[in-house]
């Protein structure tokens, strides 16, 4: 259960100032479950409605659900909550929501609204088009180690290998079945429905190849020029950069930028590829947990990737950026920046010779608040994966 997001949503629904609450995040991260848990615990009338049904819904359906919530408000006289799930499946949904929301605001109706959908890109598009100034986003990210351990009893090795998809947890004893679930129900659905059907993608084969390359090289720096050399479909660096951003918005792959003090130089840097859930990397590799544990190098790369997922996913609600740094033979695995505070992180995972020379060199050049070592003689990996990253800035 997403306890932090639960508390945030519950608190906002208790506040007198109304905003449309938008639960935004990748597929299969528990958005619907979270919304249902919150409204079950609220002491007021609620209405839950989902557009995810065989019968095609339209904007009239939104109006009908809104009127149901209004009738409950008239009877109760305090407030009521309306949850609209899979809202992105209704064309033009945001214009209708805007009109109804503004009517309630003008009439001073105390109707609170929660919106969620399985397509992050479509929901974001609707918000930008019509609902400016009327909504707040609560990021729902991939599940952390603590969440998977609390709910499913995951060990550290389980989490590093199987990642943080709660729906896949019951399948981990059957690797082929688990892998098919990740590939067919999550990867293919996200790419086909959440990207290719929504955004203009002139080279869909190239986007798919980029995704698989990102899984293979997660945790490694790879220039766009080298990427093009590995991909079969012709393209250019601008196209790859745009496709990488689409994969990030869909919750699949993120390209970490090199840390520079000048922001304009970041855009020209070679990205460090980072899956946003380790399940993506291991499902694509087709190598079992037992096989990976026998290879110190491969397991070490997977550990570093797990650290990256922890840092990246928490950054969406933690208000900090995640970068890397390298120069000549010196490198820093992760650089966190929040305001003027910098934190340099080195991961000792066994996949490379660990050296703090990169962190030392970086600290001599930039005003680093903390130098963190994870693994080895530093913070134990299991302990770090349970830490709130924002505590490092305290």
N, C-alpha and C positions, 0 to 999 in steps of 0.2 A: 504493500500500500504506500502511496506517495504521501507520507505524513506531512511534510513541509507544505506541499501544494494544497493538501486538504485544509490545513490551518489558514493558509492565505485566502482560499476561496470562502471558507466559512466566515472569516472575519469581514471580508468585503461585502458579503451578503447581509451582515449585521449592521453595516454602516448606513447612515441616513442618505448619504450621497450615492446616487445610482450611476453605475456604468455597466455596459454590456460586458460580461465576463467571458473571455474567449480562451478555451483550453486548446493550446496549439502545440502539436508535436507529431513525431512519426507514428506510423501504424503500430498497433499492438503494444502500446505503452501504458494502457489503462485509463484513457481519458473518460470513457463511458462509465467504467466502474467507479472512478473517483467522483464524477458528478452525481451518480446515484447514491453513493455513500453520504455525500454532503446533504442532499435534499432529504434523505431518510432521517437525518439527525436534526433537520431544521424544524422549529416549532411554528410552522405556518403551512398553509395550503400550497401544494406543488403540482405541476403538470410536466410530465416527461413525454416527449414525442420524438420518434425517429423517422426520417425519410428513407431509411434503408429497408424498403419493403418491395415486393414484386410489382405492386401497383405504382405506376408513375405518379409522382407528386408534382404539384405546381405551386405557384405563389398563393393561390387560393387556400391551399392546405395550411400554409403559414398563418394566414389570416384566421382560419378556423381554430387552430391551436391557440392563437393569441386571444381569441374571444373566450375560449374555455377558461384560460387563466384569468381574464378580466372578470368573468362571472364569479369565480371563486373569490376574487378580491372584493367584489361588491358584497358578498355574504359575510366575509370575515372582517372587513373594514381596516385591517392593519397592513398586511402586505402578502404577496404571493410570488412564487418563483416559477418561471417557465424555462424548461430545458429543451433546446432544439438540437437533436443529434443528426449527424450526417447531412448537415445543412447544405454542403457544397453540391449535392445531387439535384438541387432545384435551381434551374437557370434564373438569373436575376434576383436571387434571394436577398442580396444586400439592400437593394432599393426598397423592397417591401419591409424589411426589418427597420430600415431608417424611417420610413413613413409611420409605421406603427409605434416605434419608440418615441418619435417626436410628438405624436398625438398624446401618448401617455404622459410625457414630460409636460406638455402644455396643460393637460387636464389634472396634473399633479397626482396621477395614479401611482401607487407604490408597487409597481410591477417590476421585479428583478428578472433579468434574462441571462441565461448561460448558453453559449453557442459552442459546439464542437463538431469536428469532422475528421474523416480519415485522410483527407487530402490537404496537406499543409499549404501547398501552392495555391489551390483553389480558394481556400479560406482567406489566405493573405490577400489574394487579388480582390475579393469582395470587400474586405475591410478597407483597403486602400481606395477603392472606387467610391464608396458611399458613406462609410461610417466614421470618418475622421472626427476625432474629439469626443466620440461616444463610447469608446471601448477601452478595456484594459486586457492585456495578454498575460496569461499564466502559462509559462513554458512547461510542458510535460515531456521530460527527456527519457532516454533509455534507462532501464532500471540499474541501480547501483549494486555493488557487492552486498552491502548491508541489507538492501531490500530483497535480493534473491536469497540470501542466507536466512533472513527472518521468515520469509513466506514459504521457501522450498527446501531449506536445509542445505543450500549449496556450500561446498567447501571452497577454499581459495582456488584450487586447481579446476574445480567445476566452473567457477565464474570466469577464470582466465580463458578457458577453452570454449565453454558454451555461451558465454556472454550474458546479456541481460534482457532477453525476451521472455516475459512470464508465461506466454502461451506455449512456449516450446519446452518448458521445464519438465512436464510429465513424460517427455519423449526421450530424455537423454540416455536411458538405458538401452535404447535401440538406435544406434548411430545412423544407419541408412534412413530410417523413418524420420529422425530428427533433422537430418540434412535435407531431405526432400521437403519437409515443412518450411524450413528457412528459405530454401531456394524458390519453391513454387508459391507458397502462401505469402511470403514477405518480400523477397527480392524482386521476383517477376511481377507481382502485383503492384509494388511501388513504382518500378520503372515504367511499366505499361500504362497503368491508370493514373498515377500521380504526376508523371512527367510527360510522357509522350502524347497522352491525350489532352494535355492542358497547354503545354508550352510548344512553341514552334521549334522543332528540332529537325534541321535539314539533314543531319547525318545520324539517324538513330543507332546504326550499327557502331559508329564511332563512340557514342555515349555509352553503349553497353560495354564496349571494349575498355573504355576508360574506367568504368566501374570495376571490372575484373582486375585491371592493372592496379587500381587503388587498393583493392583487397590484398593482392599479392605483395605489394610493396608498402603496406601500412607500417608506419614508423620510420620510413626512409625518405630522404630528400631526393627528388627526381625532377630534373628540369623539364620544361615543356618540350624542348627540342629532343631530349632523350625519349620522352613519352612517344612523340611522333615516330621515332625510329622503331619503337616496339609495337606500334599499332598498325593494323593492316589497312584500315580505311584512311584515305588521304584527308588531311585537314590542316589547320594552322594553329598557332599558339593562342590566338584570340578565341577561336572556337573552343579549344580545350579548356581555357580558363572559364568561359561561360558555362560549359557543361559541368565543370567541377562545382560551380556555384549552385547549379540546379540539383546536383547530387547531395550537396550539403543541405539545401532547403528541404529536401525529401528525407533527411535524417540518415543518409547512407555513408557518404565520404566527405571529409573536409580537407582542404588544402591549407596547412598552417603556413603563414608567411614568415619570412626571416625578419628578425627584429632589427629595425632601424629607428633612429631618433626622428628621421624625416619620413613622414608618412608616404610621400610620393614614391620613395624608393622601394617600399614594401610591395607595390604592385608589380614591379619588375623582377622580383625575386623568384627563385625556384621553390615550389611548394614542398613541404614535408607532408606526404600523404598520410591520412589518419582515418581509419574506419571509425564510425561512431558507435559501433557495437561489435565486439570481437566475434560474435556468432557469424557475421558476414565473412570474416577472414577465414575462419576454420571450415565453414560449410563449403566455401569455394575450393579450399585446398584439398578436400576429401581425405585428409590424413587424420587418423583416430587420435584420441587423447593418449593412449598407451604408446603409440608410435612417436608422437611429439615429445613425450617425456624422456624418451631415449636419446633425443638430440638436444644437446645443451644449446646449440646455436639457434635452432628453430624455436625451442621453448623460450629462450631469452628474448627473441624478437616478439613473441606473443605476449610475454610479460610487459615489455615496454609499450606495446600497443594497448594493453589493458590500462596502463597508467595514463596513456593519452586519452582513452575514452572517458576516464574518470575526470580528467581536467577539462576536456572539451564540453562534456554534457553539463557539468556544473557551471560552466562559464555563461550559459544562457540565462541563468537566474542570478549568478554571482557578480555580474557587472565587472568582469575582468576579461582581458584578452589573453589568448594562448598563442605564443610564437615559438620559434627556435632561433638559434644563432650559430653561425659557423664562419670561420675565417682561416684560410690556409689549413693547418692541421689541428686547429682548435675548434671545439664545438660545445654547445650547451643543448641538452636534449629538449628542454622546455623553458621558455621565458614567460612568466606571468606578469601582466601589467594592469594595475588598478590605480587610476589617477597618476600620481608621480611615483608610486611605489613599484619597484621591480623585484621579482623573485626568480632566482636561477635554480633550475632543478636538473640534477644528474641522476640517471637510473642505472644502477648496477644490476644487470639482469643476466649476465653470462653470455650474451650474444656478441660482446665486443670487449676489448681490453678497457677496463674502467680506469679513467684518469680524471682527476679534478683540475688538470691544467687549463681546460677550456673554461670552467667556471671561474677559476682564478683570473684568467686573462680577461674574461668578460667583466668581472667585478672591478678590475683595475681601470676599465674603460668607461663603465657606466655606474651610476649610483645605486648599487644593489642593496636592498634592505635585508634579504636573507639568502643564504646559499644552502640548498637542501639536497641531501643525498638519500635516495630511496633504494633499499636493498643493501646487502652486504653489511657494512658497519654502520649504515645509516638507519633511517626509519624502516622498520619491517614492512614489506609489501602489503601484507594483510592489514596492518594497522593503518597504512596510508590510504588504502582503498576504502576504509571506513571513516576517514576524516572529512569534515566539510572543508573544501579548499579555501573558502574565504577566511577560515581561522588562521591561515598562514599570513594574512595581512594585518592581523590584530597586533 
